[in-house]
Amino acid sequence: MSACHQRAADALVAGAIRNGGLYVKLGQGLCSFNHLLPPEYIRTLRVLEDRALTRGLQEVDELFLEDFQALPHEIFQEFDYQPVAAASLAQVHRAKLHDGTAVAVKRCAEELKHFPYVTVFLLWLLGLMHPSFSFSWVLQDLKGTLAQELDFENEGHNAERCAEELKHFPYVTVPRVHWDKCSKRVLTADFCEGCKVNDMEAIESQGLAVRDVAEKLIQVFAEQIFYTGFIHSDPHPGNVLVRRGLDGKAELVLLDHGLYQFLDEKDRSALCQLWRTIILRDEAAMKEHAAALGVKGKGRCSPRLGSASWTQPSSGPASTDYLLFSEMLMQRPVRLGQLWHSHLPSHEEVAYMQEMARSHFEAIMQVLRALPRSMLLVLRNINTVRAINVALGTPVDRYFLMAKRLVTEGVPWGWMRPVG
C-alpha cells in the first residue's frame, strides 16, 4: 500500500508542477492535512512549498523593460537570473542593491495575467460535470483572492501593515520593502536567510529549541486571528523561516504577504467566543457563537460532549452543525471529549477525523457554505499552523496557547485557567 501511495503522491506533484498556479497551491494545502493523509503524500508534497514551474530568462528581461524601462543589471548591482525559489504564482531571485544590500526580487509571470479568470472558469466547468464537487458558491471570492495575490504592490502594503502590527514581538521579522524597485508585477524586499519552520533538523542545528519555535509561531498567528483581524492566509512552511536572533533564540521571518484576510469585529468576536467556549466545554455557548458565524444546528439537542454515543461521526450531522464546525476549527473530535485531557490526539481521534472527512464531505461543505467568506482563509491559517506544530512533534499545547490570546473589545481575557 505504501508503494501505491507513493506513486499517487508522485503523480500529484508532477501534475501540480506542470500546471502551476492554483494546482501548486492545492498541493501546498494538502500538506497541512498531515493528520489525515498517509505520510507518503506529506513527504512528497512538501517539495511544492518552495519549488514550482520555472520560466525562461528572456521573460525576466522583458518584464523589467516593460515595468522599469531598464534591464535587471541596470537596476541592481548584481542580479541572479537563476531563481532561489519558485512559488505557485511567482519566482524569487537574489540580487544586490548598489549600496550592497542583499534583496529578494519576486516577479510574476506574464502568462498569469489571465490566470484568475481561467481558473474560475475551469472550476465552474468542473462543477457542471461533477455537481458534488461544485464550488460555485466561492468562485467569485476565489477570483478576487487570486487577483490580490498577483498584485505585488498590494503585497508590499500588506507586509508593511503586518510589520507594524507585530512590531511588539521582538522575534518577528518582516522583510523591508524597497518601493523604488517595485511594480504591480515585481516586489523587492530585504533578503532574509533561514530554514523552513517545519525543518526540525535545521532548527536544532542552529542550537535553537523546537518548542520555542512552535510557541512563537502559534502566538504570532493567534495575535492576528484573535486581536488584529489582519491575517496572513498562506503561512505554509516555505513562507515562515527560522533563524538565530541576536539573543541566541529563535526568530521568525514572515514571507509572502500577497494573501491576507481581514476579519471584521463582529466575526472576530464570535470566533474568539467560540474558541473560548470549546476550551471551557460550554456546549450551549458553542451553539450560540457558531450561529453568530452562520452555522446553525437544526433539530434535536446533541448528546453530552464526550459521551459514548459520540464515538463515531453522527449519521445526521446537519442536526449538530455547530459541533461539526467546532471540530473543523480545532481539527480534533470535540464530541469525543478528549481535547481537554491531552493536546496530543489519540489513535481513536485520528481514526474519527479520517472517517469524518471520508463519510461526511457534503456536511462539511454545508458548514463551509454557511460561514462568512472571510472565515475560509482563517480556517486555512489555523489548520496550516496546526500542521506545522505536528511536523515539529507537537511540542506545545496549541489550543491553550491560542486561548491565552483571546480578546474581547481589544482587551486580553483574564479568565484562563486549567481545564479538566
N, C-alpha and C positions, 0 to 999 in steps of 0.2 A: 504493500500500500504506500510505503514511503516513496518508492520509485515513481509510482503513479502521481503522487502529489508533486514530486519534483518536476516531472515532465509538464504538468499543468502549470506550475509556477513559472517555469522557463518560458512557456508559450505566452503567458500573460505579460511577462516583462518584455519579450521580443515584440509583441503586438503594441504595447504601450510606447516603447521607444520608437518604433517605426511610424506610428500615427501621431505621437507627440501630443502637446496641448492637454486637453481635458483627460485623455487616456492616462497620461503620466500622473495627473492629479488624482485620478481614481485609484491608481496603483499606490500612490503615497497614502491615500486614505485607508486602503486595505491594511497597510502596515500597523495601523492603530488598533486593529482587531486581533491583537496577539493573545487574547483570552478565548477567542472563538475559532480561529483558523489554525490548521496544522503548522508546526514550526518550519516546514519546508517552504511554505508560502512567505512567511515573515522574513526569513533569512534572504530569500531570493529577491523579494520586492524591495528590500532596503536599498538596492542599487539605484532606485528611482528617486531617492532622497537628494541626490546631488549629481545625477548623471541623466542626460536625455539626449535627444537628437541634436547633433551639431550642424552648423551651417558653414558655407564657404567664406573665404577671406574677402573675396570681391564684394560680397554683400555688406561686409563691415565698412569698407571704404565708401560704398555708395550711400549707405545710411548717414555717415558723418558728413559727406559732401552735401547731402540734402538738408540736414538739420543744422550744421555749423559752417557750411561752405569752406571746409578745411578737412584734410586727412588726419587720422589719429596721430601720426608722428609730428604733425604741426601743432597740435593742441597739447600733447603731452611730451615730456622729456623722453619717456620710454612707454611703449605700448606693446603688450604681448598678444599677438593675434590668436595664439592657442588658448582657448578658454580654460580657466581653472575650475569652472563649474558650469554645467548646462542644465538648467531647470526646465520645468514644463513649458513656460511661456517666454523664456529669455536665456541669454548666455551671459556669463560674467568673465571679464578679462582683467588681468592685473596690469596696472600702469603706474607711472610716477609723474607727479606734477613737476613743474620747472623749479620749485623750491625744494624738491627731493621727497615730498610727502608721498607715501605709498597709498594708492587708491584702488578701489574696485570699480570697474566700469561695467554696468549692466545695460544690455541692449536688447531691444525687441526685434524679432524677425519680420520682414516685410509681408511674408505670407500669412502672418497672424492678424493682419489688418481687418479681415472679414471673419476671423475665427469665431467670435461670439455668435454671429448670426448663423454661420454654417452649423455650429454645434447645436444650437437651439433647434434648427430645422431637423437635424438628424435625430434628436431625441423626440421631437414631435412625431417624426415618421415611425420611430420605434414604437411609440405609444399606439399608433394606428394599427401596426402589425401585431403587437403583443399588448393588449389593453391592461393586463395585470402588471406590466412594467411601465405604465404610463406615469410620467412626471409632469404632465401638462400644467398642474397647479403651481409649479415652481419655475417654469421655463422663463418667464419674463424676468423674474428675480435673478435667474442664472445669467441671462444675457447682460444685465446690469453689473453683476458681480465680475464677469469676465472682462467687460469693458473697463471696469475700475482697475483691475489688475494690469491692464495693458497701458494705463496712463501713468508713466513714471514720475511726472511732476506731482501727481496726487500721492504717489508712494513717498516722495520726499517730504511732503507736508505731513503725512501720517507718521513718518519716522520722527520728525521734529516734535510733534504732539506727544508721541509715546515717550520720547526722551524727557520732555518737560513733566509729564505726569508721573514718571517713575524716578525722577531725579533724587528722591529721598531714599532710594535703595542704592547704597554705595557700591553694591556688587553687580549693578546692571550697566551695560554699555550699549548705546545705540550709535552706530557709525555716523559721524558728522557728514552732512550733505554739502557738496561743493556746487552751488547753484549756477555758477558761471559756466559749468560744463554739464549742464542738464538740459533735457528737452522732453517732449512727450514720450520719446522712444529711447532716451538714453538717461541713465542715472549714474552720477559719480559720487562716491562716498568713501570715507576712510577705509583702508583695507585692514581688517582685523584677523589675526591668527586665532586658532583654537581648534579643539576637536569636537566632534558631534556629541551632543548631550547624552546620547544613549550608548556611547563607547566607553564601557567600564574600564577596560584595559588602559586606554589612553588617559582617562581621568586619573586613575591610580598611578600611572607612570609619571604624572606631574606632581605626585605627592599630595593629591587632593582627596578629600573624603567624599565617597559616593553619596553618603547620607546627606552631607551638607549641600551637594549639588541638587539632589531631589527636593530637599526642603526649600531651597531658594527658588527653584523652578515653580513649585506649587504656590509659594507665597506671591510671586510676581503676577502670575496669571489669575490668582484669586483676587488680587488687588484690582485688576482690570474688570473682572466679571462682577464682583460684588461692590466695588467702590466707584471707579471712574466710569464704567459703562462703555469705554472705548477699547474694543477687544481685538487683539491680534487673532486672526481667524485661520492662520496656516502655520502653527508653531511646530511643524514636524521637525525631527532631529537635524535635518540639514539646515534649518533656519535658526537653530539655537546652538551656539558654540560655547565651549567651556575653556577658560584659560586661567592661569595663575595670576591673581591680583597682587597689588603692592603689599597687602597684608599677609600674603602667603596662602590665602584661602581662595576658594572658587569664585570666579567672576563669570557672569553670563553675558554673552554678546547676542543681541536680538537682531536678526536679519530679515529681509524680505517683508516690507511693510505695505505691500500692494493691496492686500485684502484685509480690511478691518470691518468690524460690525459695531454699530452704535446701538446700545440697549437703552431705551428711554427709561425715565424714572419709574414709571408705573410697572413696566415689565421687570426692571432690575429689582425693585422692591418685592414683587411677587416671587421672583426666583430666590431672593435672599430668604424670604419667609418659608418657602417650600423646602429649601435645603435645611434650614433650621428645624422644621417640624419633622423631617425624615430622621435627623440625628436624634431628636427628642422623642421619637416614636409616638407622635401625636397624629393618629390616622385621620381624625375628623378635620384637623387643621390642614393635613396634607391634601385632603379632598378640596377644601376651600381654596387653597392657594394654587393648586393645579387648575382649578376652574378659572381663577383670575388670569391664567395664561392660556385659556381657551380649551383646556382639556377637562371635560365634564363627564363624570361617571353616569351611567344610565342603568337604572334597575336596582335590585336589592342590595343591601349592605353586604360588604365582604366579610368573610370570617376574620377573626382576630389575627393581627400580624404575628407571624411565627408559629401559627397553629399547624397541626399535622396536615390539615386539608389543603395547605398551600405547598405541599412537597412537589407538585407538578404544575406547570402552567395551566391556568384555567381554560376550560373548553369554551368559555364565553367571555373573553377579555373585554368586550365592549362594556360590560356592566361595571368594570373596575378600571377604566382607562387611566384614572389618576394614579393607580398603583403601577400600571404598566409604564406610564410616563416617569414615575419615580425610579423605576428600575432602569429605564433608558438613561436617565440623568446620572445615576450613581454607577451604572454598569455592574450592579450587584443585585441579587434576588431579594429585594426588600421583603417579600412575602415569607421568605424562609426564616427571617428573624435572626440571621447570623451576623449581619452587618455590625451589630452593636457588641459582639463578643470578640471579634478579631478583624483587623484591616486586611488580613490575608484571606482570599477566597478559598473555600474548601473544594474538594473534588465534586461534592454534591452540587455546590453553587455553579461551578463551571459547566457541569452537565445540564443544569437547569437553564442557564443562559444560552447554551448551544441549542437546546430543544426549543426555547422560546424563539430564537432567531429563525430556526428551521420551520417551525409549525405555525407561527403567528405573524407572518410577513404582512398580511393585509391589516391586521390590528395595529401593527407598528406604523404602517403607512397612514392609517386613520389618525393616530395620535400626531404624527408629524404634520399632517394636513391641518389639524386643528390649532397648531401652535402659531404664534406670530412669526412671520418670516425671519425676523431678526434672531429668533431662538435657534434656528437651524445651524447657523455658523457658531453660535455659542456652544451648542452640543458638540460640534466638531472639535472646538478648542478643548473642552473638558475631556473628551474621550482621547484626544491625542496626548494630552498631558498624563492622563491615566496610563496610557500605553508606554510612555517613556518611563514612568515610575516602575512599571512592571519589568521593563527591559533592564532597569538598574537593580532588579532583585527585590522590589517593593520594600525599600529600607525605611520608609516613613508612612505614617497613617495619613493618607491624603484627605480622607473625609473630615478628620478632626482639624487638620491644618487649615483646610479651606473654611471650615465652620468658624474658626477663630477670627477670620477676616470679615465675617458678615457685618453688614452695616444697615442702619435704618436712618434715613434722612441725613446721611453723611456722618453719623456718629457710630463708632465701633460698639458692638454688643458687649455687655458686661456680664452676660448670663452663663458663659461657658463653664461647664462642669463635666466631670467624667460621667459617661452613661453606662449603665449596667445591663 
